[in-house]
Amino acid sequence: MGAIIDKVTAAIDVVDQLGDLAGKIFTEFDRDRILRDAGLCEKQISDNPNLPLAGKLVSIKDLYDEAGIATTAASELLKGRTPATQDCDVVRLVKEAGAIPFGRTTLSEFAYSGVGLNPHYGTPGNVFDADGIPGGSTSGGGLTVAHGIVDFALGTDTGGSIRIPSAINGLYGFKPSRLSVSGDGIHPLAKSFDTPGPLASDLDTVITVFEVMSGQTVIDAPASAATLRIGVPSSGFVDGLDGRVKADFEMVCARLRAAGHELVTLDLGFIAENAILNKMLVSAEAHAIYGKDIDKLETCGDPRVLTRIKFAETLSKDDLIAAYARRTDVIAQFGSAMAEVDVMIAPTLPMMAPKIAEVEADFDNLNAMMLRNTGYLNLVDACAISIPVNVVGQTVPASLMIGAPHGHDKAVLEAARQIDPLFG
């Protein structure tokens, strides 16, 4: 066997060793298909060994169309769908770059939750705590990377669904600018917010996958790169942090200053003041997709997700017109606030990951908290990465979010390249 087949076989063995946990991570895991794709990839790489993702294994969130497979969004409602006739744009691009699809991963039903609960497949714990939430909605994808099964995962981010599982599981997760990567062939939740992106255990892989997905090139910043002007929110993102997160963020800021970067206080409280717009607009766009299936979802759906979809029924047409207009204003206001800095930073999450049982008992409050900081940046249509931060004396790393307005993907990733070595 060749090296790629050996790698794939070893990864399959890891999945087998997970036992029942594998069923909570994958919605579909076809060993024969994976090995067949690996054989094709081995031939592809022998003809072109310099492919940017040559031989890397990728798990695919069950929202991305793959030829011959039904996309189910980890729901009972969509299980009977007709299989896709072709790969979606992103899957096609990563395969052309040499990556090997390695199973389809679970998510919160329809990708509509930040904690990762799924009653249909069961909720897996995170890599640090079998009883702790995995983060959502890209729960299975994050765990395939965290358990060392794949090199990267394809996720989506509507309110934080790439960055939250990355933060909880000690990974790198990038939400690109919404219009920088094609969403064609990816099952939607709310198209005004949905963004595909990668999760990986190292920054270089995240950047390479983004380059493949977007066609952009990110400069490898030299060690002598100019210092950054970094915005630090004075409110909103830093309100009500738990003790561990507050101390970790203070440490991060102190180390950035010590490294010569300039930290500039930003008043971004206007984002928090308009956070209800996320709830309104995502619910309305989800309802436009699933409204005709409400009766079916009453019997086969996750009741927590159904409640969030049905919130749209409390909104009038005038409410939504006003909400879209207000969001446009908030996006412009964020652009103005960021004009004098290179990027902004904030804790990815305002609290450490709660237990699964805690979230099941208090879903509305804890789901909202887990989505809070990441969702603020979805509201303003930003791009952002979550990176892990090692903390002395702690097993579970902290997480840092680096963000910028829409279209500044390269600025965020180049800043991450400068900041990451301080905390690796």
N, C-alpha and C positions, 0 to 999 in steps of 0.2 A: 504494500500500500504506500501511496505517496504521503508527504508530510501533511497536506491539507486533510486527506481522509483520516489520518491518524488523529489530527486535532479535533475533527468533528466527532469521531468515535469516542474520544476521551470526554468531550462535552456531553455527549449522549449518556455516557456512564455516570457523569455527575447528576444529570437529571434523574436517572434511574435511582440513584442513591438518596434522592430527596423524598422518595416515597409519596405519601399522600400530599405533601406540600406542593409537588409538581402540578397536581390538579387544581391548585389554587393560584398557580402562576401562569399556566398555559390554558388557553381555550382550545387550541389545536396543536398537537405535537406528532407529526408524521415522520417517523425515523426513516422510512424508505424514501420519502420525498427529499428529506434533508440530505441523505447520502447521495441521491441522484444529482441534486443541485451541487453538492460538493465535487462530484466527478466532473460535471460540466465546468465548474469554476477552475478546477485543476488544469483542464485543457486551456481555458481562457488565459490563465496566468502564465502557462508555459509559452503561449504565443506573445504575451505582453506582461513581463514580470514587473514593470514599473507602475502598474495600476495603483492609484492612491489608497484603495482599501483592499488590496490584494490579500485574500485569504482570511479576512476578518469576519467573524460571525456576528450576525445582527438578528435580534428578536424584533418582532413587528407587532405593534399594538393592534388589536383586532378592530381597528377603524380603517386601516389602509387596505385598499383592494390589492389582492394578489390573484393572478390568473388561475382559474380553476377552483377557487376557494370562496365560500360565502363569507361576507363580512357581517359579523353579528353584533358588534358593539357590546359584547358580553351580556346580551339580553336574551330572554326567552322569546320576546316578540319577533326578533329578526332571525331566529335560528333557521327558519325555513326559506330564507332568501335564495334566489338563484345565484350560483357562483359567478364571480366576476369574470369577464371575458378577457381582461388584460390587467397587467400591473399598473398601479397608479404611477404618476410621474416620479415621485420620490423613490419608490421601490425600484423602478426601472433604473434610475440614476445610480443608486448605490450598488445594484447588481452589475451595471456596466462598469463601475469602478472596482469590481472584484470582490464585493461582499457576498456572503452566503446566508440566505434566509434561514433562520433557526427557530422555527416555531412562532405561533401567534399568541400574544400575551393578554392576560386578563386586565380588566379596568373596572372602575365604578361604572355601573350601567349607564350607557350612552355618554360616558365621560363626564357625568354631572355630579362630581363630588371631589373635595380636596383631601379626603381621609383614606379612601381606598376600600371602603366596605363594599362587598358584593354578596348578596344572599344566595345567588344561583351557583356560584363556584366555591364560596367560602372565602373568608378574608385571611390572607397570610399575615404573619407577623413581619416586622422589619429585620434587617440583618443583624441588628444589635440586641433585639428583644423580641422573642417569639410571641409575646403577649401585646406588643406595641403595634400601633397602626403602621402600615407600609407607606402611607401617603398616596394620594390619588391625584388625578385619576389613573396615571400611568403606573399602577401598582405592580403588575406583573413584569413590565419592562424594567423598572428599577431593580427588582429583585434578580432578574436574570443577569444583570451586570454585577450587582453587589455580591452574588454567590459565585462569581467567576465563571459563569456558563458561557457568556458571549462577550465580545469586545465592545459592542455598543447596542443600544436599543433605540428604536424609533418610537417617539411619543408624540403627544399633542398637548397644547397648552392653551386653554380657554380662560382660566382664572388662576393658573399656577400649576397645572397638571404635569409639567415636566420638572419644574423647580422644586416642588414640594417633596416628591419621592426622592429626588436627588439629595435634598437637604437632610432628610431623615436617614438615608442609607449611606451617607458619606461619599456622594458622587458629584460629578460635574453635570449640570443640565442647562442647556441653552434654549431659550425661547427667542428665535429670530424675530426680526420685523415681520409683521403679518404678511406683507406683500412681497417679501424677498424670496419666499419659497413657495412652490406651487402646492395648492391644496386640492388640485384636481384628482378625483378618485379616492378621496379621504372622506369617510362618512362624517357629516357635520353634526355639531351641536348648536353652535351659534356662529355663523360665518363672519360676522363683524368682529369676532374675537378669536376664533380658532386659529392656531398656528402649529404646524408640524416642526419637530426639532429633535435633536439627539440627546441621549444620556450616556455617559461613559465614566470609567474610573480614572481617566487622565485627561488633561486639558487638550493635549495635542490631537487626540482622537476626535474630541468634540469639534475642534476647529476644522480638521480635515473633512469630517462628515458635512459640516456646514458648507464648506467650500464646494463639495460635490453636489449638495442639494441646491445651492444657490448660484453656482457659477462665479462666485466672487473669490478673491484671493486676499488672505489676511497676512499682513506683514509680520515676520518674525522679529519682534522688537529687540534690538541689541541691548546688552547690559548697560550701555551708556545712554539709553533713551532718556529724553527729557522727563523731568518730574511732572506728575499729573496734578491738575486742579480737580479736586474731588468734592462733590457736593454731599453734605451730611444733613439729612432732614432734622428739623428742630421739633417736629410734631408729626402726628399721624403714624408714620412707620415706626417711630420709637416710643409711642405711648403704650403704657401698660405691659411692658416686656416682663417676662418672668425673670427671677433673679439670675439664673445661669445665663440666659440670653443677654441680659443687660451687661453683666460683667464681661462676657465674651466680646460684645460689640465695643465696649470701652477699650479692651485690650487691642482689638483690631485697629481702632482709630489711633491709639498711642503708637502702635508699631508703624503705621503708615506715616505718621508725622516724623518718627525717628528715622525713617528711610528717606526723608526729604520731600515727601509729597505735601502739597498744600491742601488743607481741609477747609472748606468754605461752608458756612451754615446756610441752609436753604429753607425757606418757608414753603413747605409743600402741603400745608394743612388743608388747602382747598381740595386736594384729591380725596382725603378722608371725608370731607364734608359732602362729597358727591358720590360716595361709595354705593348708595342705593341704586344708582344708574346701572351698575353691573347686574344686580339682582333683577331689575326690571327688564333690561334688554336681552340678557341671556335667556331668561324665562320666556319672553315673547318669541324669540327666534326658535327656541326649542319647541314651544307650543305649535309654531307654524309647521314643524316637521311631524310632531307626534299627536297633535290635537285630535286627529281623526281616530286615533287608537286609544283614547282615554279609557273607554269601557274595557278593552282588552287588558290594558295595563292595570286596571283595578284588580284583576285576578292573577296576572302573570308578572307584573312589574315589581320593582323595589319600591315600597310605599314612600320611602324618604325621597327618592328621585321624583316620583309622581307628584308629591306635594310641591316640589320646586317647579315642576312644569306647570301645574295648575295655578300657581301664583299669577301667571299671565292673565287668567280669567278675571282678576280683580282690577285690571288696567283698562282704561279707555283708549281709543285711538288718539285722542288729544294728549293723553298722558305720554304715549309713546313718541308722538311727534316732538313734544317738548323734551323728552329724555334724549332722543337722538341729537337734537339741537344743542342741548346743554353739554352732551359728551363732546361734541365738536369744539365748543368753547373751552372745555377743560383740557382737551388735547393741546389746543393752541396755548393755553396758559402754562402748561407744563413745558412746552418748547421755549417759551419766553423765560421761564424760571431757570432753565438749563443752559441758557445762552452763554454764560460766562464760565462754565465748568466743562471739563472733558467728559466726565461720567458722574453718576451719583452712587452711593452705597447705602445699604440698610441690611439689617438682619433679614435673611430669607423668611424666617418664621418668627413670630413673636413669642413662641413658647416651645419647649421641647416636646417631642412626640408623646401624646397621651396613650393610654392603654386602649385596646380594641373595646373592652367592656365599658370603659368610661365614655367612649364615643357613642356606643350603642345606647347608653342611658341618657346622653345629653347631646344628641347629634347636631341640632340646630346651632347651639352655641359653639361647640368645639369645631365643627366644620367651618363655621364662619371665621373663627380665629385662625385656623390653619390656612385659609385662603386669603387672609386679610392683606398682608404685605405684598404678596405676589399679585393679588387681584388689583391692588392700586395701580400697578404698572400695566396690567391689561386694560384697565379703564382708560389710561392715557395713550394706549396703542404703542407702548414702548417695546424695545428689545432689552433682554436681560439674561444674565447668566447667574447661576448659583454655584459657588465653589466651596469645597470643604475646608475647614480651618482646624488644624490640629491644636489641641489645648492641653498643656502640661497637666498631668494628673487625671485626665478624663479619657475614658475609653471611646465615648461617642463624640465625634468631632462637632464643632460649631459649623455654621454655614453663613456665608456672606453673599449677598446679592449685589451685583454690579449692573447698573442700567443706564439707558440713554434714550432719547426720543427715537421714534420710528425712522429707519434708514441709517442709523448709526451703528449697525452691527459690527463693522470692523473696529470702530472706536472701542466698543465694549470688549471685544475679544482681544484686541491689542493691549487694553488696560489690564485685562485678566492675566495676560502673559507677564506683565510687569508686577502685578500684585501677588500672584499665586506663589512665587518662590519664597515670599516672606512668611508663608504659613504652611508650606508643604511638609 
